[in-house]
Amino acid sequence: MSATNINIRTDSELKAKAQSVLTDLGLDMSTAINVFLNQIVYRQAIPFDISKPDIKAAKLGGWEGKIKMAVDFNEPMEEFKEYM
């Protein structure tokens, strides 16, 4: 198997952060990219889910479905007192 070079452009801050994580894992950038490429060939797909983030959930920070409007302002205060 002969080696070849791949040249990519990326944000310098992203590269530094990724390199730091890879170093902690005991990998260099070249090895990590080769693992990624091997997984693409093995799975015949990108080896992770690529999706658009749920903006509503991101804005609420995971509180979706847990927030309700009170009919009476005192109601949440009573619940808070019970909690305390």
PDB file of N, CA, C and O in Angstrom:
ATOM      1  N   MET A   1       0.838  -1.167   0.000  1.00  0.00           N
ATOM      2  CA  MET A   1       0.000   0.000   0.000  1.00  0.00           C
ATOM      3  C   MET A   1       0.888   1.237   0.000  1.00  0.00           C
ATOM      4  O   MET A   1       1.753   1.387   0.863  1.00  0.00           O
ATOM      5  N   SER A   2       0.677   2.109  -0.954  1.00  0.00           N
ATOM      6  CA  SER A   2       1.486   3.326  -1.005  1.00  0.00           C
ATOM      7  C   SER A   2       0.768   4.460  -0.289  1.00  0.00           C
ATOM      8  O   SER A   2      -0.461   4.524  -0.287  1.00  0.00           O
ATOM      9  N   ALA A   3       1.528   5.338   0.309  1.00  0.00           N
ATOM     10  CA  ALA A   3       0.960   6.470   1.045  1.00  0.00           C
ATOM     11  C   ALA A   3       0.718   7.641   0.105  1.00  0.00           C
ATOM     12  O   ALA A   3       1.430   7.829  -0.882  1.00  0.00           O
ATOM     13  N   THR A   4      -0.290   8.414   0.432  1.00  0.00           N
ATOM     14  CA  THR A   4      -0.593   9.623  -0.325  1.00  0.00           C
ATOM     15  C   THR A   4      -0.922  10.738   0.656  1.00  0.00           C
ATOM     16  O   THR A   4      -1.264  10.472   1.808  1.00  0.00           O
ATOM     17  N   ASN A   5      -0.822  11.963   0.215  1.00  0.00           N
ATOM     18  CA  ASN A   5      -1.113  13.113   1.069  1.00  0.00           C
ATOM     19  C   ASN A   5      -2.511  13.642   0.788  1.00  0.00           C
ATOM     20  O   ASN A   5      -2.990  13.610  -0.346  1.00  0.00           O
ATOM     21  N   ILE A   6      -3.151  14.128   1.838  1.00  0.00           N
ATOM     22  CA  ILE A   6      -4.423  14.824   1.724  1.00  0.00           C
ATOM     23  C   ILE A   6      -4.208  16.194   2.335  1.00  0.00           C
ATOM     24  O   ILE A   6      -3.740  16.302   3.469  1.00  0.00           O
ATOM     25  N   ASN A   7      -4.538  17.224   1.612  1.00  0.00           N
ATOM     26  CA  ASN A   7      -4.435  18.589   2.133  1.00  0.00           C
ATOM     27  C   ASN A   7      -5.833  19.128   2.384  1.00  0.00           C
ATOM     28  O   ASN A   7      -6.676  19.131   1.487  1.00  0.00           O
ATOM     29  N   ILE A   8      -6.078  19.583   3.609  1.00  0.00           N
ATOM     30  CA  ILE A   8      -7.378  20.158   3.943  1.00  0.00           C
ATOM     31  C   ILE A   8      -7.170  21.515   4.601  1.00  0.00           C
ATOM     32  O   ILE A   8      -6.116  21.791   5.174  1.00  0.00           O
ATOM     33  N   ARG A   9      -8.186  22.349   4.507  1.00  0.00           N
ATOM     34  CA  ARG A   9      -8.170  23.638   5.191  1.00  0.00           C
ATOM     35  C   ARG A   9      -9.212  23.577   6.299  1.00  0.00           C
ATOM     36  O   ARG A   9     -10.335  23.119   6.085  1.00  0.00           O
ATOM     37  N   THR A  10      -8.832  24.040   7.480  1.00  0.00           N
ATOM     38  CA  THR A  10      -9.757  24.076   8.609  1.00  0.00           C
ATOM     39  C   THR A  10      -9.408  25.252   9.497  1.00  0.00           C
ATOM     40  O   THR A  10      -8.328  25.832   9.382  1.00  0.00           O
ATOM     41  N   ASP A  11     -10.299  25.589  10.355  1.00  0.00           N
ATOM     42  CA  ASP A  11     -10.099  26.675  11.306  1.00  0.00           C
ATOM     43  C   ASP A  11      -8.958  26.321  12.256  1.00  0.00           C
ATOM     44  O   ASP A  11      -8.903  25.200  12.761  1.00  0.00           O
ATOM     45  N   SER A  12      -8.060  27.248  12.502  1.00  0.00           N
ATOM     46  CA  SER A  12      -6.894  26.956  13.342  1.00  0.00           C
ATOM     47  C   SER A  12      -7.286  26.630  14.783  1.00  0.00           C
ATOM     48  O   SER A  12      -6.645  25.796  15.423  1.00  0.00           O
ATOM     49  N   GLU A  13      -8.329  27.278  15.298  1.00  0.00           N
ATOM     50  CA  GLU A  13      -8.779  26.989  16.662  1.00  0.00           C
ATOM     51  C   GLU A  13      -9.377  25.588  16.747  1.00  0.00           C
ATOM     52  O   GLU A  13      -9.126  24.861  17.708  1.00  0.00           O
ATOM     53  N   LEU A  14     -10.164  25.211  15.747  1.00  0.00           N
ATOM     54  CA  LEU A  14     -10.735  23.859  15.700  1.00  0.00           C
ATOM     55  C   LEU A  14      -9.623  22.815  15.655  1.00  0.00           C
ATOM     56  O   LEU A  14      -9.680  21.812  16.367  1.00  0.00           O
ATOM     57  N   LYS A  15      -8.618  23.050  14.822  1.00  0.00           N
ATOM     58  CA  LYS A  15      -7.502  22.107  14.713  1.00  0.00           C
ATOM     59  C   LYS A  15      -6.794  21.954  16.059  1.00  0.00           C
ATOM     60  O   LYS A  15      -6.492  20.837  16.479  1.00  0.00           O
ATOM     61  N   ALA A  16      -6.531  23.070  16.733  1.00  0.00           N
ATOM     62  CA  ALA A  16      -5.833  23.024  18.025  1.00  0.00           C
ATOM     63  C   ALA A  16      -6.647  22.261  19.071  1.00  0.00           C
ATOM     64  O   ALA A  16      -6.097  21.463  19.831  1.00  0.00           O
ATOM     65  N   LYS A  17      -7.965  22.510  19.107  1.00  0.00           N
ATOM     66  CA  LYS A  17      -8.816  21.811  20.075  1.00  0.00           C
ATOM     67  C   LYS A  17      -8.855  20.314  19.784  1.00  0.00           C
ATOM     68  O   LYS A  17      -8.760  19.494  20.698  1.00  0.00           O
ATOM     69  N   ALA A  18      -8.995  19.962  18.506  1.00  0.00           N
ATOM     70  CA  ALA A  18      -9.034  18.543  18.121  1.00  0.00           C
ATOM     71  C   ALA A  18      -7.702  17.873  18.433  1.00  0.00           C
ATOM     72  O   ALA A  18      -7.668  16.744  18.921  1.00  0.00           O
ATOM     73  N   GLN A  19      -6.602  18.574  18.150  1.00  0.00           N
ATOM     74  CA  GLN A  19      -5.284  18.008  18.403  1.00  0.00           C
ATOM     75  C   GLN A  19      -5.081  17.747  19.897  1.00  0.00           C
ATOM     76  O   GLN A  19      -4.465  16.752  20.281  1.00  0.00           O
ATOM     77  N   SER A  20      -5.596  18.637  20.726  1.00  0.00           N
ATOM     78  CA  SER A  20      -5.486  18.467  22.176  1.00  0.00           C
ATOM     79  C   SER A  20      -6.235  17.208  22.631  1.00  0.00           C
ATOM     80  O   SER A  20      -5.719  16.427  23.430  1.00  0.00           O
ATOM     81  N   VAL A  21      -7.443  17.022  22.119  1.00  0.00           N
ATOM     82  CA  VAL A  21      -8.229  15.830  22.464  1.00  0.00           C
ATOM     83  C   VAL A  21      -7.523  14.574  21.976  1.00  0.00           C
ATOM     84  O   VAL A  21      -7.420  13.589  22.707  1.00  0.00           O
ATOM     85  N   LEU A  22      -7.038  14.611  20.742  1.00  0.00           N
ATOM     86  CA  LEU A  22      -6.354  13.440  20.178  1.00  0.00           C
ATOM     87  C   LEU A  22      -5.101  13.092  20.965  1.00  0.00           C
ATOM     88  O   LEU A  22      -4.806  11.915  21.174  1.00  0.00           O
ATOM     89  N   THR A  23      -4.368  14.097  21.399  1.00  0.00           N
ATOM     90  CA  THR A  23      -3.172  13.857  22.207  1.00  0.00           C
ATOM     91  C   THR A  23      -3.551  13.147  23.504  1.00  0.00           C
ATOM     92  O   THR A  23      -2.885  12.202  23.925  1.00  0.00           O
ATOM     93  N   ASP A  24      -4.641  13.621  24.138  1.00  0.00           N
ATOM     94  CA  ASP A  24      -5.125  12.965  25.365  1.00  0.00           C
ATOM     95  C   ASP A  24      -5.502  11.510  25.111  1.00  0.00           C
ATOM     96  O   ASP A  24      -5.391  10.669  26.003  1.00  0.00           O
ATOM     97  N   LEU A  25      -5.950  11.216  23.888  1.00  0.00           N
ATOM     98  CA  LEU A  25      -6.325   9.847  23.520  1.00  0.00           C
ATOM     99  C   LEU A  25      -5.135   9.024  23.034  1.00  0.00           C
ATOM    100  O   LEU A  25      -5.274   7.832  22.759  1.00  0.00           O
ATOM    101  N   GLY A  26      -3.977   9.651  22.929  1.00  0.00           N
ATOM    102  CA  GLY A  26      -2.789   8.946  22.468  1.00  0.00           C
ATOM    103  C   GLY A  26      -2.720   8.798  20.957  1.00  0.00           C
ATOM    104  O   GLY A  26      -2.041   7.905  20.450  1.00  0.00           O
ATOM    105  N   LEU A  27      -3.421   9.671  20.230  1.00  0.00           N
ATOM    106  CA  LEU A  27      -3.444   9.609  18.766  1.00  0.00           C
ATOM    107  C   LEU A  27      -2.870  10.884  18.178  1.00  0.00           C
ATOM    108  O   LEU A  27      -2.910  11.945  18.802  1.00  0.00           O
ATOM    109  N   ASP A  28      -2.338  10.768  16.973  1.00  0.00           N
ATOM    110  CA  ASP A  28      -1.984  11.972  16.237  1.00  0.00           C
ATOM    111  C   ASP A  28      -3.062  12.217  15.187  1.00  0.00           C
ATOM    112  O   ASP A  28      -3.914  11.363  14.944  1.00  0.00           O
ATOM    113  N   MET A  29      -3.012  13.396  14.570  1.00  0.00           N
ATOM    114  CA  MET A  29      -4.044  13.781  13.605  1.00  0.00           C
ATOM    115  C   MET A  29      -4.113  12.801  12.440  1.00  0.00           C
ATOM    116  O   MET A  29      -5.202  12.441  11.993  1.00  0.00           O
ATOM    117  N   SER A  30      -2.975  12.378  11.955  1.00  0.00           N
ATOM    118  CA  SER A  30      -2.920  11.463  10.814  1.00  0.00           C
ATOM    119  C   SER A  30      -3.611  10.134  11.126  1.00  0.00           C
ATOM    120  O   SER A  30      -4.380   9.621  10.314  1.00  0.00           O
ATOM    121  N   THR A  31      -3.332   9.589  12.295  1.00  0.00           N
ATOM    122  CA  THR A  31      -3.940   8.325  12.694  1.00  0.00           C
ATOM    123  C   THR A  31      -5.448   8.480  12.833  1.00  0.00           C
ATOM    124  O   THR A  31      -6.204   7.618  12.383  1.00  0.00           O
ATOM    125  N   ALA A  32      -5.895   9.577  13.457  1.00  0.00           N
ATOM    126  CA  ALA A  32      -7.328   9.810  13.641  1.00  0.00           C
ATOM    127  C   ALA A  32      -8.042   9.921  12.299  1.00  0.00           C
ATOM    128  O   ALA A  32      -9.124   9.361  12.123  1.00  0.00           O
ATOM    129  N   ILE A  33      -7.449  10.632  11.361  1.00  0.00           N
ATOM    130  CA  ILE A  33      -8.073  10.773  10.045  1.00  0.00           C
ATOM    131  C   ILE A  33      -8.099   9.434   9.323  1.00  0.00           C
ATOM    132  O   ILE A  33      -9.070   9.130   8.630  1.00  0.00           O
ATOM    133  N   ASN A  34      -7.054   8.632   9.470  1.00  0.00           N
ATOM    134  CA  ASN A  34      -7.048   7.299   8.859  1.00  0.00           C
ATOM    135  C   ASN A  34      -8.104   6.385   9.479  1.00  0.00           C
ATOM    136  O   ASN A  34      -8.715   5.585   8.771  1.00  0.00           O
ATOM    137  N   VAL A  35      -8.326   6.493  10.786  1.00  0.00           N
ATOM    138  CA  VAL A  35      -9.391   5.728  11.439  1.00  0.00           C
ATOM    139  C   VAL A  35     -10.729   6.149  10.852  1.00  0.00           C
ATOM    140  O   VAL A  35     -11.560   5.301  10.527  1.00  0.00           O
ATOM    141  N   PHE A  36     -10.945   7.464  10.714  1.00  0.00           N
ATOM    142  CA  PHE A  36     -12.182   7.989  10.134  1.00  0.00           C
ATOM    143  C   PHE A  36     -12.387   7.456   8.719  1.00  0.00           C
ATOM    144  O   PHE A  36     -13.476   6.981   8.396  1.00  0.00           O
ATOM    145  N   LEU A  37     -11.366   7.526   7.872  1.00  0.00           N
ATOM    146  CA  LEU A  37     -11.484   7.056   6.490  1.00  0.00           C
ATOM    147  C   LEU A  37     -11.735   5.549   6.422  1.00  0.00           C
ATOM    148  O   LEU A  37     -12.519   5.087   5.593  1.00  0.00           O
ATOM    149  N   ASN A  38     -11.078   4.789   7.284  1.00  0.00           N
ATOM    150  CA  ASN A  38     -11.313   3.340   7.325  1.00  0.00           C
ATOM    151  C   ASN A  38     -12.752   3.023   7.732  1.00  0.00           C
ATOM    152  O   ASN A  38     -13.354   2.091   7.200  1.00  0.00           O
ATOM    153  N   GLN A  39     -13.301   3.784   8.662  1.00  0.00           N
ATOM    154  CA  GLN A  39     -14.685   3.567   9.083  1.00  0.00           C
ATOM    155  C   GLN A  39     -15.664   3.900   7.956  1.00  0.00           C
ATOM    156  O   GLN A  39     -16.687   3.231   7.812  1.00  0.00           O
ATOM    157  N   ILE A  40     -15.362   4.918   7.163  1.00  0.00           N
ATOM    158  CA  ILE A  40     -16.203   5.240   6.007  1.00  0.00           C
ATOM    159  C   ILE A  40     -16.228   4.062   5.042  1.00  0.00           C
ATOM    160  O   ILE A  40     -17.290   3.682   4.549  1.00  0.00           O
ATOM    161  N   VAL A  41     -15.072   3.489   4.776  1.00  0.00           N
ATOM    162  CA  VAL A  41     -15.000   2.351   3.852  1.00  0.00           C
ATOM    163  C   VAL A  41     -15.713   1.136   4.450  1.00  0.00           C
ATOM    164  O   VAL A  41     -16.476   0.467   3.753  1.00  0.00           O
ATOM    165  N   TYR A  42     -15.475   0.847   5.719  1.00  0.00           N
ATOM    166  CA  TYR A  42     -16.059  -0.316   6.375  1.00  0.00           C
ATOM    167  C   TYR A  42     -17.589  -0.227   6.425  1.00  0.00           C
ATOM    168  O   TYR A  42     -18.280  -1.202   6.129  1.00  0.00           O
ATOM    169  N   ARG A  43     -18.115   0.944   6.800  1.00  0.00           N
ATOM    170  CA  ARG A  43     -19.558   1.112   6.958  1.00  0.00           C
ATOM    171  C   ARG A  43     -20.269   1.529   5.672  1.00  0.00           C
ATOM    172  O   ARG A  43     -21.494   1.454   5.572  1.00  0.00           O
ATOM    173  N   GLN A  44     -19.490   1.965   4.703  1.00  0.00           N
ATOM    174  CA  GLN A  44     -20.067   2.517   3.476  1.00  0.00           C
ATOM    175  C   GLN A  44     -20.963   3.715   3.790  1.00  0.00           C
ATOM    176  O   GLN A  44     -21.996   3.920   3.153  1.00  0.00           O
ATOM    177  N   ALA A  45     -20.549   4.496   4.778  1.00  0.00           N
ATOM    178  CA  ALA A  45     -21.306   5.665   5.217  1.00  0.00           C
ATOM    179  C   ALA A  45     -20.435   6.494   6.157  1.00  0.00           C
ATOM    180  O   ALA A  45     -19.385   6.037   6.608  1.00  0.00           O
ATOM    181  N   ILE A  46     -20.875   7.701   6.443  1.00  0.00           N
ATOM    182  CA  ILE A  46     -20.215   8.508   7.469  1.00  0.00           C
ATOM    183  C   ILE A  46     -20.450   7.786   8.796  1.00  0.00           C
ATOM    184  O   ILE A  46     -21.585   7.401   9.077  1.00  0.00           O
ATOM    185  N   PRO A  47     -19.415   7.589   9.622  1.00  0.00           N
ATOM    186  CA  PRO A  47     -19.562   6.765  10.831  1.00  0.00           C
ATOM    187  C   PRO A  47     -20.231   7.445  12.030  1.00  0.00           C
ATOM    188  O   PRO A  47     -20.052   7.006  13.166  1.00  0.00           O
ATOM    189  N   PHE A  48     -20.983   8.490  11.790  1.00  0.00           N
ATOM    190  CA  PHE A  48     -21.731   9.142  12.858  1.00  0.00           C
ATOM    191  C   PHE A  48     -22.918   9.866  12.235  1.00  0.00           C
ATOM    192  O   PHE A  48     -22.949  10.123  11.031  1.00  0.00           O
ATOM    193  N   ASP A  49     -23.891  10.186  13.077  1.00  0.00           N
ATOM    194  CA  ASP A  49     -25.103  10.844  12.612  1.00  0.00           C
ATOM    195  C   ASP A  49     -24.805  12.311  12.283  1.00  0.00           C
ATOM    196  O   ASP A  49     -24.172  13.016  13.068  1.00  0.00           O
ATOM    197  N   ILE A  50     -25.262  12.751  11.132  1.00  0.00           N
ATOM    198  CA  ILE A  50     -25.163  14.161  10.759  1.00  0.00           C
ATOM    199  C   ILE A  50     -26.584  14.675  10.652  1.00  0.00           C
ATOM    200  O   ILE A  50     -27.351  14.243   9.792  1.00  0.00           O
ATOM    201  N   SER A  51     -26.931  15.611  11.542  1.00  0.00           N
ATOM    202  CA  SER A  51     -28.290  16.139  11.521  1.00  0.00           C
ATOM    203  C   SER A  51     -28.286  17.597  11.950  1.00  0.00           C
ATOM    204  O   SER A  51     -27.346  18.093  12.572  1.00  0.00           O
ATOM    205  N   LYS A  52     -29.340  18.237  11.602  1.00  0.00           N
ATOM    206  CA  LYS A  52     -29.532  19.627  11.964  1.00  0.00           C
ATOM    207  C   LYS A  52     -29.976  19.669  13.423  1.00  0.00           C
ATOM    208  O   LYS A  52     -30.857  18.901  13.810  1.00  0.00           O
ATOM    209  N   PRO A  53     -29.390  20.548  14.249  1.00  0.00           N
ATOM    210  CA  PRO A  53     -29.788  20.589  15.656  1.00  0.00           C
ATOM    211  C   PRO A  53     -31.214  21.087  15.823  1.00  0.00           C
ATOM    212  O   PRO A  53     -31.707  21.874  15.016  1.00  0.00           O
ATOM    213  N   ASP A  54     -31.871  20.621  16.879  1.00  0.00           N
ATOM    214  CA  ASP A  54     -33.213  21.064  17.214  1.00  0.00           C
ATOM    215  C   ASP A  54     -33.080  22.421  17.907  1.00  0.00           C
ATOM    216  O   ASP A  54     -32.761  22.494  19.094  1.00  0.00           O
ATOM    217  N   ILE A  55     -33.326  23.482  17.160  1.00  0.00           N
ATOM    218  CA  ILE A  55     -33.136  24.842  17.669  1.00  0.00           C
ATOM    219  C   ILE A  55     -34.010  25.108  18.890  1.00  0.00           C
ATOM    220  O   ILE A  55     -33.555  25.736  19.846  1.00  0.00           O
ATOM    221  N   LYS A  56     -35.253  24.642  18.874  1.00  0.00           N
ATOM    222  CA  LYS A  56     -36.163  24.864  20.005  1.00  0.00           C
ATOM    223  C   LYS A  56     -35.588  24.232  21.274  1.00  0.00           C
ATOM    224  O   LYS A  56     -35.567  24.871  22.326  1.00  0.00           O
ATOM    225  N   ALA A  57     -35.131  23.005  21.186  1.00  0.00           N
ATOM    226  CA  ALA A  57     -34.570  22.314  22.352  1.00  0.00           C
ATOM    227  C   ALA A  57     -33.292  22.996  22.809  1.00  0.00           C
ATOM    228  O   ALA A  57     -33.040  23.105  24.008  1.00  0.00           O
ATOM    229  N   ALA A  58     -32.482  23.456  21.857  1.00  0.00           N
ATOM    230  CA  ALA A  58     -31.235  24.122  22.212  1.00  0.00           C
ATOM    231  C   ALA A  58     -31.514  25.422  22.957  1.00  0.00           C
ATOM    232  O   ALA A  58     -30.813  25.751  23.915  1.00  0.00           O
ATOM    233  N   LYS A  59     -32.527  26.160  22.527  1.00  0.00           N
ATOM    234  CA  LYS A  59     -32.867  27.426  23.178  1.00  0.00           C
ATOM    235  C   LYS A  59     -33.379  27.191  24.595  1.00  0.00           C
ATOM    236  O   LYS A  59     -33.086  27.979  25.495  1.00  0.00           O
ATOM    237  N   LEU A  60     -34.133  26.124  24.802  1.00  0.00           N
ATOM    238  CA  LEU A  60     -34.697  25.842  26.114  1.00  0.00           C
ATOM    239  C   LEU A  60     -33.747  25.043  26.998  1.00  0.00           C
ATOM    240  O   LEU A  60     -34.038  24.828  28.175  1.00  0.00           O
ATOM    241  N   GLY A  61     -32.636  24.609  26.462  1.00  0.00           N
ATOM    242  CA  GLY A  61     -31.639  23.897  27.256  1.00  0.00           C
ATOM    243  C   GLY A  61     -32.143  22.609  27.868  1.00  0.00           C
ATOM    244  O   GLY A  61     -31.735  22.248  28.972  1.00  0.00           O
ATOM    245  N   GLY A  62     -33.030  21.902  27.165  1.00  0.00           N
ATOM    246  CA  GLY A  62     -33.533  20.636  27.678  1.00  0.00           C
ATOM    247  C   GLY A  62     -34.777  20.775  28.552  1.00  0.00           C
ATOM    248  O   GLY A  62     -35.251  19.785  29.108  1.00  0.00           O
ATOM    249  N   TRP A  63     -35.308  21.984  28.679  1.00  0.00           N
ATOM    250  CA  TRP A  63     -36.483  22.204  29.507  1.00  0.00           C
ATOM    251  C   TRP A  63     -37.793  22.047  28.752  1.00  0.00           C
ATOM    252  O   TRP A  63     -38.861  22.237  29.334  1.00  0.00           O
ATOM    253  N   GLU A  64     -37.737  21.700  27.448  1.00  0.00           N
ATOM    254  CA  GLU A  64     -38.965  21.569  26.672  1.00  0.00           C
ATOM    255  C   GLU A  64     -39.887  20.529  27.306  1.00  0.00           C
ATOM    256  O   GLU A  64     -39.453  19.455  27.723  1.00  0.00           O
ATOM    257  N   GLY A  65     -41.160  20.877  27.363  1.00  0.00           N
ATOM    258  CA  GLY A  65     -42.143  19.985  27.960  1.00  0.00           C
ATOM    259  C   GLY A  65     -42.176  20.032  29.474  1.00  0.00           C
ATOM    260  O   GLY A  65     -43.048  19.416  30.085  1.00  0.00           O
ATOM    261  N   LYS A  66     -41.247  20.748  30.096  1.00  0.00           N
ATOM    262  CA  LYS A  66     -41.185  20.807  31.558  1.00  0.00           C
ATOM    263  C   LYS A  66     -41.605  22.172  32.093  1.00  0.00           C
ATOM    264  O   LYS A  66     -41.720  22.364  33.303  1.00  0.00           O
ATOM    265  N   ILE A  67     -41.829  23.108  31.192  1.00  0.00           N
ATOM    266  CA  ILE A  67     -42.204  24.456  31.592  1.00  0.00           C
ATOM    267  C   ILE A  67     -43.694  24.641  31.321  1.00  0.00           C
ATOM    268  O   ILE A  67     -44.185  24.301  30.244  1.00  0.00           O
ATOM    269  N   LYS A  68     -44.403  25.178  32.300  1.00  0.00           N
ATOM    270  CA  LYS A  68     -45.823  25.428  32.101  1.00  0.00           C
ATOM    271  C   LYS A  68     -46.158  26.822  32.628  1.00  0.00           C
ATOM    272  O   LYS A  68     -45.489  27.346  33.519  1.00  0.00           O
ATOM    273  N   MET A  69     -47.193  27.397  32.064  1.00  0.00           N
ATOM    274  CA  MET A  69     -47.670  28.702  32.508  1.00  0.00           C
ATOM    275  C   MET A  69     -48.651  28.490  33.659  1.00  0.00           C
ATOM    276  O   MET A  69     -49.533  27.635  33.587  1.00  0.00           O
ATOM    277  N   ALA A  70     -48.489  29.264  34.700  1.00  0.00           N
ATOM    278  CA  ALA A  70     -49.398  29.173  35.839  1.00  0.00           C
ATOM    279  C   ALA A  70     -50.577  30.110  35.621  1.00  0.00           C
ATOM    280  O   ALA A  70     -50.425  31.213  35.094  1.00  0.00           O
ATOM    281  N   VAL A  71     -51.736  29.659  36.029  1.00  0.00           N
ATOM    282  CA  VAL A  71     -52.930  30.494  35.957  1.00  0.00           C
ATOM    283  C   VAL A  71     -52.840  31.569  37.039  1.00  0.00           C
ATOM    284  O   VAL A  71     -53.258  32.710  36.843  1.00  0.00           O
ATOM    285  N   ASP A  72     -52.298  31.182  38.157  1.00  0.00           N
ATOM    286  CA  ASP A  72     -52.192  32.067  39.308  1.00  0.00           C
ATOM    287  C   ASP A  72     -50.711  32.194  39.673  1.00  0.00           C
ATOM    288  O   ASP A  72     -50.003  31.189  39.733  1.00  0.00           O
ATOM    289  N   PHE A  73     -50.242  33.408  39.913  1.00  0.00           N
ATOM    290  CA  PHE A  73     -48.824  33.618  40.241  1.00  0.00           C
ATOM    291  C   PHE A  73     -48.423  32.892  41.514  1.00  0.00           C
ATOM    292  O   PHE A  73     -47.272  32.476  41.646  1.00  0.00           O
ATOM    293  N   ASN A  74     -49.339  32.731  42.447  1.00  0.00           N
ATOM    294  CA  ASN A  74     -49.021  32.088  43.720  1.00  0.00           C
ATOM    295  C   ASN A  74     -48.755  30.594  43.562  1.00  0.00           C
ATOM    296  O   ASN A  74     -48.059  29.992  44.379  1.00  0.00           O
ATOM    297  N   GLU A  75     -49.315  29.994  42.501  1.00  0.00           N
ATOM    298  CA  GLU A  75     -49.143  28.551  42.294  1.00  0.00           C
ATOM    299  C   GLU A  75     -47.660  28.148  42.225  1.00  0.00           C
ATOM    300  O   GLU A  75     -47.252  27.224  42.930  1.00  0.00           O
ATOM    301  N   PRO A  76     -46.842  28.818  41.393  1.00  0.00           N
ATOM    302  CA  PRO A  76     -45.427  28.424  41.361  1.00  0.00           C
ATOM    303  C   PRO A  76     -44.725  28.669  42.695  1.00  0.00           C
ATOM    304  O   PRO A  76     -43.812  27.929  43.060  1.00  0.00           O
ATOM    305  N   MET A  77     -45.150  29.715  43.432  1.00  0.00           N
ATOM    306  CA  MET A  77     -44.537  29.996  44.729  1.00  0.00           C
ATOM    307  C   MET A  77     -44.841  28.873  45.719  1.00  0.00           C
ATOM    308  O   MET A  77     -43.977  28.491  46.508  1.00  0.00           O
ATOM    309  N   GLU A  78     -46.058  28.349  45.679  1.00  0.00           N
ATOM    310  CA  GLU A  78     -46.428  27.245  46.566  1.00  0.00           C
ATOM    311  C   GLU A  78     -45.602  26.002  46.232  1.00  0.00           C
ATOM    312  O   GLU A  78     -45.116  25.310  47.126  1.00  0.00           O
ATOM    313  N   GLU A  79     -45.447  25.728  44.928  1.00  0.00           N
ATOM    314  CA  GLU A  79     -44.627  24.587  44.516  1.00  0.00           C
ATOM    315  C   GLU A  79     -43.190  24.767  44.969  1.00  0.00           C
ATOM    316  O   GLU A  79     -42.536  23.807  45.377  1.00  0.00           O
ATOM    317  N   PHE A  80     -42.697  26.001  44.899  1.00  0.00           N
ATOM    318  CA  PHE A  80     -41.329  26.295  45.314  1.00  0.00           C
ATOM    319  C   PHE A  80     -41.177  26.088  46.828  1.00  0.00           C
ATOM    320  O   PHE A  80     -40.184  25.526  47.291  1.00  0.00           O
ATOM    321  N   LYS A  81     -42.169  26.547  47.583  1.00  0.00           N
ATOM    322  CA  LYS A  81     -42.118  26.382  49.033  1.00  0.00           C
ATOM    323  C   LYS A  81     -42.115  24.897  49.399  1.00  0.00           C
ATOM    324  O   LYS A  81     -41.394  24.481  50.306  1.00  0.00           O
ATOM    325  N   GLU A  82     -42.918  24.102  48.696  1.00  0.00           N
ATOM    326  CA  GLU A  82     -42.964  22.656  48.937  1.00  0.00           C
ATOM    327  C   GLU A  82     -41.610  22.029  48.644  1.00  0.00           C
ATOM    328  O   GLU A  82     -41.161  21.125  49.350  1.00  0.00           O
ATOM    329  N   TYR A  83     -40.963  22.527  47.584  1.00  0.00           N
ATOM    330  CA  TYR A  83     -39.653  22.010  47.190  1.00  0.00           C
ATOM    331  C   TYR A  83     -38.605  22.321  48.259  1.00  0.00           C
ATOM    332  O   TYR A  83     -37.740  21.495  48.554  1.00  0.00           O
ATOM    333  N   MET A  84     -38.692  23.502  48.825  1.00  0.00           N
ATOM    334  CA  MET A  84     -37.712  23.941  49.816  1.00  0.00           C
ATOM    335  C   MET A  84     -38.000  23.259  51.138  1.00  0.00           C
ATOM    336  O   MET A  84     -37.291  23.487  52.118  1.00  0.00           O
TER     337      MET A  84
END
